[in-house]
Each structure stands twice: as structure tokens, then as C-alpha cells.
Amino acid sequence: MGSVARITNISARSDKGFDDAVETGIQRANQTLRNVQGAWVKDQKVEVVDGKIAVWQVALEVTFILE
């Protein structure tokens, strides 16, 4: 028997780095979605304040299997 997946877009931010932003996004997705299987980082950007990176942000496509 096959399976059907759905993809949802989320954005996550961190003041530590891109890896932390991805981890934050996946942790939050797991609170709401069941059967999360993976994610694709579609976009990355930073916010700069006074010449320094203040925020790292990622746009994720999260894939989860429908029950």
C-alpha cells in the first residue's frame, strides 16, 4: 500500500545561526504536524543591525505523511 504526503511552508528565525533556525522550525512543526518526514531549506536570509548579523532566517518546506 502506498502513502500520501503533504508539504507545508514555514519560516523560522534564530539569533544563533542557520542550523538553529532549521532546528527551531522542525521542532515547532513536530508540535503541530504528525509524521514529519523531512524538510527542504528553500531560502536563507539574515538581518543586519549595526553592521552585524542579528537574525538568521530560513524558509522551509516541511513534508509529512497523511494518515
Backbone as a ProteinNet text record, in pm:
[ID]
protein_1_A
[PRIMARY]
MGSVARITNISARSDKGFDDAVETGIQRANQTLRNVQGAWVKDQKVEVVDGKIAVWQVALEVTFILE
[TERTIARY]
83.8	0	88.6	51.3	128.6	96.5	158.9	132.3	118.5	57.6	37.9	100.9	178.3	245.3	188.3	204.4	165.6	286	294.9	404.7	346.3	406.6	365	487	467.7	576.2	577.6	696.3	710.3	836.9	839.8	955.5	1000	1130.1	1183.4	1302.5	1317.4	1424	1506	1629.3	1718	1816.2	1860.4	1966.5	2101.9	2106.4	2230.3	2289.9	2206.1	2258.9	2155.2	2192.7	2100.7	2063	2161.2	2131	2027	2041.6	1946.3	1808.8	1804	1675.9	1604.6	1679.7	1620.9	1569.3	1650.6	1610.4	1484.7	1480	1362.8	1238.4	1252.3	1139	1088.9	1181.1	1141.9	1077.1	1134.4	1074.3	932	912.9	778.6	682.9	728.6	644.1	597.7	686.2	652	548.2	531.5	429.2	289	280.4	151.1	123.1	225.1	209.4	253.4	183.8	224.3	297.9	386.3	457.9	546.7	614.9	709	822.2	848.5	948.8	1075.1	1064.7	1182.4	1147.8	1250	1229.5	1332	1293.3	1380.1	1398.6	1523	1550.3	1541.6	1433.5	1409.9	1487	1504.1	1565.5	1630.3	1732.8	1800.4	1824.6	1811.8	1847.4	1888.3	1955.1	1996.6	1947.7	1930.3	1901.3	2025.4	2065.9	2187.4	2150.5	2208.5	2189.3	2327.1	2350.5	2479.4	2597.5	2581.1	2689.8	2713.4	2629.6	2646	2517	2532.4	2414.4	2341.6	2213.3	2130.7	2036.3	1989	1890.6	1918.1	1912.7	1920.6	1779.8	1735.8	1600.5	1604.5	1521.5	1509.7	1363.7	1341.6	1210.4	1219.4	1129.2	1131.8	1006	1021.5	908.9	915.8	819.9	817.9	725.2	774.7	696.4	649.6	519.4	467.1	368.5	362	276.8	136.6	37.1	-102.3	-146	-225.8	-275.8	-397.8
-117.3	0	124	224.3	348.2	446.4	559.8	665.4	797.5	892.8	1025.6	1126.2	1217.7	1319.1	1456.7	1544.7	1683.5	1769.8	1884.9	1977.9	2109.4	2163.5	2293.6	2383.8	2511.3	2609.5	2675.3	2683.5	2756.2	2841	2942.1	3028.5	3023.3	3015.4	3009.5	3102.7	3160.5	3256.6	3215.4	3261	3232.8	3348	3369.8	3467.7	3398.5	3267	3188.5	3147	3114.2	3071.3	2995.8	2960.8	2889.8	2752.3	2677.9	2544.6	2552.6	2650.7	2666.8	2707	2788.5	2827.3	2705.2	2617.7	2495.4	2406.9	2387.4	2304.3	2360.3	2490.9	2556.1	2530.7	2542.8	2520	2376.6	2280.6	2138.8	2104.5	2155.4	2130.2	2184.7	2303.7	2363.3	2286.9	2244.8	2167.5	2038.4	1973.5	1848.4	1867.1	1988.1	2014.2	2014.1	2048.7	2062.2	1950.2	1905.6	1806.6	1669	1566.8	1429.3	1372.8	1278.8	1206.2	1294.2	1391.4	1474.6	1384.6	1392.7	1305.6	1378.9	1508.2	1582	1726	1801.2	1941.4	1983.2	2077.6	2135.7	2282.3	2326.4	2466.9	2540.2	2615.1	2685.2	2815.4	2882.1	3014.1	3042.7	3123.1	3167	3317	3386.6	3527.5	3569.7	3683.6	3737.8	3881.2	3924	4064.3	4122.4	4238.9	4302.8	4427.9	4440	4557.2	4609.8	4735.9	4798.7	4721.8	4672.4	4604.4	4460	4406.2	4267.4	4189.5	4058.6	3973.8	3963.8	3997.7	3992.8	3873.3	3834.9	3726.8	3645.9	3514.2	3421.1	3366.8	3361.3	3314.8	3214	3110.1	3010.1	2993.3	2965	2925.3	2775.9	2699	2553.9	2501.3	2396.8	2316.3	2186	2166.9	2050	1945.5	1822.4	1711.7	1621.1	1589.2	1496.2	1401.1	1278.8	1173.6	1184.9	1182.8	1188.2	1051.6	1053.2	927.7	880.4
0	0	0	-76.3	-87.3	24	16.8	113.4	39.9	108.1	51.9	147	92	173.3	140.2	235.4	215.3	248.9	186.1	210.9	259.8	365.1	415.5	427.4	407.9	415	552	611.7	737.1	731.6	814.1	827.6	972.8	995.4	1132	1143.7	1263.5	1288.1	1410.3	1412.5	1524.5	1540.5	1663.9	1686.1	1700.8	1667.4	1680.5	1546.2	1447.2	1318.5	1237.2	1113.2	1024.3	1078.5	1130.5	1184.2	1295.1	1382.3	1491.9	1439.6	1334.6	1275.1	1216.9	1148.6	1093	1206.5	1308.5	1422.8	1490.2	1506.5	1566	1482.1	1350.7	1260.7	1266	1266.5	1271.3	1404.8	1513.8	1645.5	1651.9	1598.6	1601.8	1510.8	1393.8	1302.6	1369.9	1444.8	1512.4	1622.4	1673.7	1774.4	1713.4	1585.9	1518.6	1420.4	1348.9	1242.3	1289.8	1242.8	1271	1149.5	1176.1	1070.3	983.6	1045.7	970.7	920.2	790.3	728	685.2	662.4	617.6	586.5	547.9	513	409.3	327.9	227.7	263.2	276.2	302.4	168.6	150.1	23.8	14.4	128.7	126.2	260.7	256.8	378.2	366.3	478.3	476.8	616.8	623.4	751.6	762.9	887.2	915.4	981.1	934.9	984.2	1063.3	1181.3	1265.8	1304.9	1279.3	1311.4	1252.7	1131.7	1062.2	1102.8	1192	1236.7	1215.7	1192.4	1175.8	1309.1	1306.9	1427.9	1426.9	1306.4	1295.5	1170	1184.3	1071.9	1050	924.5	894.6	780.7	792.9	687.2	648.7	522.2	472.4	444.8	506.5	494.7	428.2	347.7	301	379.5	468.4	556.2	496.9	483.1	428.6	541.9	540.4	639.2	572.2	623.8	567.7	626.1	539.2	583.8	634.9	738.9	797	721.4
[MASK]
+++++++++++++++++++++++++++++++++++++++++++++++++++++++++++++++++++

